Amino acid sequence: MTDTPQTPRTPQEFETAVARETAVASFDTHEKSLLERIRHFLHSSPASVPLIVLVLSLVIFAVIVGSRFFTPFALSLILQQVAIVGIVGAAQTLVVLTAGIDLSVGAIMVLTSVIMGQFTFRYGMPVELAILCGIALGALCGLINGVLIAYLKLPPFIVTLGTWQIYLATTYIYSANETIRAQDIEANAKLLQFFGEKVPIGGATFTYGVFIMILLIAILWYVLNHTAWGRHVYAIGDDPEAAKLSGVSTKRVLIAVYVLAGLICALAGWVSIGRNGSVSPQIGQFANIESITAVVIGGMSLFGGRGSILGMLFGALIVGVFSFGMRMYGTDVQWTYLIIGVLIILAVAIDQWIRKVAG
């Protein structure tokens, strides 16, 4: 014979029963500690950590170097130096958000810049058409990466490691290691150097390359944060299987990401011609490492699904500030590499600490 619960007969018994049931359904709502609140804030605002580091680095070099570090001309030089890294870093950001990595971004940038120059001078093609051919080639290189990763299910690291070598070798074979001089470009194809033209504003000097970097990052920030496609990119990086089950066409989005990354790298190739003046297969070979550095220091998670493109920009600026500040201070360039290496390790350690919030 089973026992049946007794119905409360008096108001006192009823209140006791209600209190007992409420106690069972209660939850532990202890107040979060200051450290926990900081970690939750950093998790919800991925760009906050690199922004804090950037501000601190500016203050440090203002104290060490003096007032000449904070002149408009000096600060505008930093922006000029990071323009190419910022553009290539934007391409790398898209890939990293999908939990991938693209080692071929630098090679695509160099290959497309060589195509723009060689098509203009070797074949006499109109410079506008040569630039379009270079941009189309960048999209094709990205498409190759995307198809191999999305449809053949090959790891992004392995695919882009291979295509990095292929694109770089193609550049040397096609160009025969020939450099097109800045004087020839200025005399016959001025449009190739367009993004290197300088615009004085007050005491600062900017190039069109700086403006296109800022515009590109602003557009991508809006797309990633305020469009369905941007949410799909984050969803794929966070959990591709869950994204697929929720109706996201993961293969199509992945291919679009790599094609767009290739287009952006081709744009960086055009900007690099303006920055350096000449077209050379030797220039920009380490843009892949520099872009990954900006992404990691910028607080992007290499596991995908978390980060901000603004953080990448702050990461690129941090590297630019340290490089420029250490040069002004007169130290050996190796100290800059040492500090940047420490910053990379710290950035990954902080990311792991912040990710525990999500876990």
Secondary structure, DSSP 8 states (H G I E B T S, - for coil): ---------SHHHHHHHHHHHHHHH--------HHHHHHHHHHH-TTHHHHHHHHHHHHHHHHHH-GGGGSHHHHHHHHHHHHHHHHHHHHHHHHHHTT---TTHHHHHHHHHHHHHHHHHTS---HHHHHHHHHHHHHHHHHHHHHHHHTS---HHHHHHHHHHHHHHHHHHHHTT--B-HHHHHHH-GGGGGGG-EEEETTEEEEHHHHHHHHHHHHHHHHHHHSHHHHHHHHHHH-HHHHHHTT--HHHHHHHHHHHHHHHHHHHHHHHHHHHSSB-TTTTTTHHHHHHHHHHHTT--TTSS---HHHHHHHHHHHHHHHHHHHHHT--HHHHHHHHHHHHHHHHHHHHHHHHHH-
